Amino acid sequence: MLPFALAIFTGAFLLFLGQPLVGKYILPWYGGGPGVWTTCLLFFQGVLLAGYCYAHLLSTFFTPRRQVVVHGALLALSLATLQIAPGERLRPRPGDDPVWSILLLLTATIGLPFLTLSATGPLLQRWFSLVRPNVSPYRLYALSNAGSLLALISFPVFVEPHLPRAVQATAWAIGLASFAVACSVCAWLVWRDSLATGDAAPQQSAALEVAGGPEDRGDAVLWVALPAIASILLVATTTRLCQDVAAMPLLWVLPLGVYLVSFIVCFDHAHWYRRGVFTALSCAGVVVTWQLFAAGNYAPLRIQVVSQLMVLLAACMVCHGELYRLRPEPRQLTAYFLAIATGGALGGLAVAVVAPAVFTDDYELQVGLWLLVYALGVLSFRHRSRTIPLAAAVGTLLGVMLLPWLRSRFSNGANWWTEAAAFLPGAAPWVAAFAVLFAVCLCDPWRRSLSPPWRPAAGGFLMVLCGAIGAAFLVLDRDSGERPVLRTRNFYGTLKVFEASPLDDREPHRLLVHGATTHGLQFITPEFAWMPTTYYAPSSGVGRAIESLPAAPRRLGLVGLGVGTLAAYGRKGDSLRIYEINPAIRDIAQEQFTFLGACPAQIEVVMGDARLMLEHELAAGTPQRFDLLALDAFSSDAIPVHLLTREAFETYLDHLAPDGILAVHVSNRYLNLAPVVERLADHFSLAVAAVNDPGGDQWWVYGTTWMLLGRDAAFLERPAIAPMADLPIGPPRCELWTDDFASVWSIMIP
């Protein structure tokens, strides 16, 4: 068993170590947003499906010795064509569709090696069942997931902080060669065994081998449906965490690690999964998630991360625990794993491709939880289980009891009893009523009338019942005091334009929101429409920096368009060059707001990732010589890390005039970015100061922190800047960020 265990473990380790490695290579090319990780997950799930399909067909139609020959040839070809680090020629061009561009890039570079690695797990388990027919191969699947989990943990803890990307790629290639050796030993054992027993073709049909009865057909459906639900929850949770903080490997591997832990535990032994316990925890998680949605960004980061990961773990334990209970006999092993991979790929496809095309807001996590509850109902009917509905009722009530405590964490330490007194009378009755309804409807006498043999009425009944959860989540989409005049969603996120309600006593205005973060505000009344607002008021750091510049003509650069508020500072003769990666933001700024259209300065909007565009301009010999370059890409909850590295600042400085100012907006709910900028300033010997604007009494002026940097410290003595400039105290308290290393975790605000 040792050669098979070693090969399967090594293959899974390399497969999941390569995912964040390749993802980090291409992350800066597509704006550093969470959509990159989502698309990478879709690719890996698709490759996993292709690999499992290949393993299933190979073990079905080929004799063992021919399987050895074919798979050996594929492994040799993978080694010969390996390209873990994508070349510069594969960089995207402006206007390329990011989803298809990423999928094609990954296919061209690591598609074949990843296909080989993903196929090896189920194929070697099938080979093991041929060599050792009396030993269950399913523990090897748990071992495979253990290797995947170890890879995910080792990348952010050891590989990323200590090894440059080039060394990581080389080490991965060496690991693939070592895997090939271990796989060759397994192939020799199969070859030797086939010589002794005869090289007969395996007796297995190409289709999912299930009998014709409704129970068996239902098993085949659940083989796909349960992993699909878990996959939807995995990708949706990953996207939500990356949107709230940063699209970095750590917040990508944490949900995937939780997902793999559930596989390891469930497939190691049946005793680890307790249906009642994890059903109750899952339903409690649905209620807790509802409260996290309602709290939005007021929920502390630590509570958000821990709560979402715990909910994901409980849900995946239910999906994978029930999946393990439905496992077939070993002769159907590859078909079973093919169904699991199909479900995973369908879930990733639903979140990465279908959801942005269908939804105008982020509803994937809500839909995934709704499907989970629906699946619990199906399983309850199917297995005539009293445990599931009773555990669901208990879990729902437990979640309700947790809500006041959660609200107290969001309310600056208010005590539990105060929050309970204010919250439970209004919100608890419908949740408690749902728990009772769930328990009553799924127990006798309804269960007897709708129990197997399965009837369509049961599915319709459950659909109506679970509609209560869908209605609850729709309530979360209410717009308090403002109404959306536009909603749009694409690869880069969800955008909404709000217009103040007629009942609002504030001045009429329009507001652009990206996710949960304001990206600009403009007054509708003509006499106030030209007033700079939010993060760009005259009292802000960037407002003071622009005021300190010499008279026109001035050359201004801006990374991050928003609604174009900085155009309010443009004068006749000035030039304003704006870099924006999201075409939807450009369209909204031009069609829903008037800052750009009314500006007397010459305005150019350059589409594409700002760093890539600036690098292209340097390569073309056209440095911009900006008097001021403002970086306003970090006020969102998720930050593009690649714009705050040593290599990025080298590019910015090459585009600055000798006495130019670099203004970096570091206001952020979750990250303390000031030490990062101070460390970069120290590395390049730049003068740096922070300008903190508390916002004052005017509601349209937001509290901000801008970091101002320049080659000559004299700019800090200018009258517009000097009164508000806070110089750093002591040496920088942060490691230098580079393209190879950027520790977002170290600057998180609890």
C-alpha positions, 0 to 999 in steps of 0.5 A: 500500500505504501507506493500507492499512498506515497504517489497519491499523497504527493500528487494531491500535494503538488496539485494544491500547492500549484494552485495558489502559486499560479494564481499569485503569478497572474493575480496582478495581471487582472487587477488583483481582485477576488474574481481572479481566485474565483476563476482559478477555482473554476479552472481547477475544478474543471481540470479535476473533472476532466482528470476524473473523466479520463481516469474513469474512461481509462479504467473502463475501456482499457486493460490494466497494462494498457492503462499503465502505458497510456498514463505513463505516456501522459505523465512523460508528456506533462513533464516535457511541456511543464511551464508553471510560471506563465511568460510575459507573452501571455499577459492580457491585452486591454479589452480581453474578457478576464474570465476566458483569458484566465482560463486559456492562460492556465490551460496553456501553461499548467493544464496538462500537468494538472490534468495528469495530477488530478487523474492520478488519485482516482486511477491509482485508487482503482489500481490499488483495488486491482492489486489489493482487492480485499482492502477498501481504497476509500481511505486513500481518498482521505489521504489524498485530501490530507496531502491537499490540505498540507499543501494549502497550509504550507503555502502561506506559512512557509513557501510564500514568505521564504521562497521567491516565485522562481524558486517555488516554480523550480521546486514544484517542477522537481516535485512533479519529477519525484511524483513521476517516480512514485507513480512508476513504482505503482505502475510496475506493481499493476503490470506485475499483477496483471501478468500473474492474473491475466490482463483482462479488461475490467468489468465495468460499464462506462456509465454511472453503474447504478441499477434502474430503481428510484433509490439507485437513480437518486443516489447518482443524482446526490453524488452530483448534487451534494458536492455541487452545493459544497462547491457553491458554498466554498467559492461563495465564501472565498469570494466574500472573504477576498472582497472584505479584505484582500485577494491574497493566497491566505484568504483563498486557502483558508476556505479551501482548507476547511473544505478539504478537512471535511473530505478528510474527516468524512472519508476516513471513517463513517464514525466521524460524521454525526448527522444530527450534530452537523445538521444542527450546526448547519442550520444555526450557521444559516441564521448566523450568516443572515445576521452577518449579511444584515451587519455588513461591514459593521461586523468585526473582521475576526467574527466575519472570518471565523463565523463564515469558515465555521458555517462552511465547515458544518455545511461541507461536513453535511454534504460530504458526510452524506456523500460518503454514506452513499459510496458504492462498491469499489467497481464503481469507484471511478464513476463515483469520483467522476460524479463528485468532480462533476458536482464540484465543477458545476458549483464553481461554474455556477458562481464564477460564470452563471451568477455574474450573468444572472444576478445583479448582486452577490447572492451566491452564498444565500443560494448555496445555503438555501440549497443546503436546507433543501438538500436536508429536507430531501435527505430526511424524506429519502432516509425516513429520518427523524434526526434531520428535521429535529436537529434542524429545528434545534439548530435554528433555535440555537442560531436565534439565541446567538444573534443577540450576542453577535449584535453585542459584538457589533455594537461596541460591547453592548451587553447580551441582555440589552441586545436580546431585549431590543432584538428578539421581540421583533426578529425571533418570532418568524425564525422560531415559527420557521423552526417549528414548521420545519420540525412539524412538516418533516415529522409525522404525519407528513413524513409518512405520506411523502416518504419513499418511494420518492414522489414529485410531490415531496420535492414540490412540498420541500420547495415551498417550505424552503421558500421561507429561507429565500424570502428571509434573504430577500429582506436583506436586499432592502435599501434603507433611505436610498433607492438604486437607480442602477445595478450592474455586476461583472468580473470585478464586482457589484456596482450600485448607483443610489439616489437619495430618497425624497424623504431624505432631509439631506441635499439631493445626491447620487452615490456609487457603491462597490460592494459595501464601499462608497466610491464617490458622491455627487450632488444633483443640484447644479450649484453644488454638483462641482463640489468635491466630496467624500474622500476628495474634499479640499481638507483631504490629503489629496485636496491639499496636495493638489492645492499645493501644486504650482499654477496651471498647466498641471499634469495629474494622474489617478489610479482608480476612477470612481465617479471622477470626483478628482476632475473637480480640481481640473482647470483649463490647461490641466491634463488628467490621466485616469487609469481604471480596470473596470469598464462598468465604472467608466460607463457609470462615471460618464453616464450617471455623474457629470464630473468628467463631462463638465471638467475644463481640463483635458481628460484621458481614461486609460482602461486596464490594470494601472500598473500594467498600463504604466509599465507599457508606457515606460516600455514605449518610452513615454513617461508621464511626468506627473506633478501628482499621481494619486493612488485611490485603489485601496479604500475598498475592503479588498485591496490590490496588493500588487499596487503596493510593492517595491516593483510597483513604486519603481514604476510610479517614481519613473512616471513622476516629475522630479518634484512630483507628489505621490498621494496614496489613499490608505483609509481602510476598515480592516488593514493598517496600510500606513506602515507599508507605505512608510516602509516603501518610502524608507526603501526609496529614500522618499519624504513621507507624511500622513494627512488625516482628515476627520471629516468634520460636521459635513456629512458629505466629507468622509474621514480619510488618511492620505499618505503623501510622498516625494523625493524632496522633503520641501513639499511638506513645508508648503502652506496647504500641507504643513499644518496637517502633515504627520511625520512618521515616528521611529523606523518603519514597522513593516517588512518591505512588500515585493511581488514575491512577498506581501504579508497582509495578515500582519497589518490586519486590524482586529 
